[in-house]
Amino acid sequence: MFGPESARDGWDGLPFVFDRVRVGDSPARRARANAFLNIFEREGCRMVEMCCAEHDAHAAETQFLTHTVGRMLATLELSSTPINTKGYETLLRLVDNTCSDSFDLYNGLFMYNKNSTDLLNRLESAMDSVKKRLFDGLHEVLRKQLFEGKASPPSTATTSHHTDVHRRQLLLEGKPPSPSVPTPNNVTVPNLYFCQE
């Protein structure tokens, strides 16, 4: 079905999902079920016959994921800017669309669909994967800046060698190089924590 926000301009084209269960075989019972379904069909709903398990699997993505992302964005307190992109405006509309519905509706999507927990785990894993790609790229840039710089002047060669060995050890352990130690070519290294490889 659909929530009040989706249906505020009418039901035309909105999906009405149903499964014929406990209807019985008598012509009268089948006619009564068809009469009920015809109410929504006459209003323009797109009638979709589907079993409950299949519906719940799809609903976890089409409904719960949409509402979850919308409510996550709402916590960022996003607002319109003078340089909105089309994509950003889409995000703002998503927040308006999902957060206009009550939290009880959203909570129901979670409580009464066993697929929702798995989707939350997948969403968290997807975020971790994106973050890892970003920080892996940053890690590689810092490696090049640290280890492919020009050789230090002779007067500081011993200190520089000791510093580079220490810095390499920190990187191998997944720790940031000490921000207090100068780096090759005076490159400033932010105090970042690296993802373990």
TAFENWO-V227652 format. One line per field, one symbol per residue. ss: DSSP state (@ for helix, = for strand, . for the rest). psi: psi as a letter, one per 20 degrees, with the letter a starting at -180 (. if undefined). A space follows every 50 residues. Layout:
ss=???
psi=???
This chain:
ss=..............====........@@@@@@@@@@@@@@@@...====. .@@@@@@@@@@@@@@@@@@@@@@@@..........@@@@@@@@@@@@@@. ..@@@@@@@@@...@@@@@@@@@@@@@@@@@@@@@@@@@@@@@@@@@... ...@@@@@@@@@@@@@@@@@@@...........@@@...........
psi=bqrhghjhjripiqpopqpnqkhriqhgghhhghhghhghghijqopopq qgggghghhhghgggghggghghhiilqrqrikprhghhggghgggghih qqhhgghhhghkoiihghhgghgghgghgggggghgggggghgghhijrq qqqhhjggggggghggggggghjjqqqpiipqrpkkppoqnqpqqp.
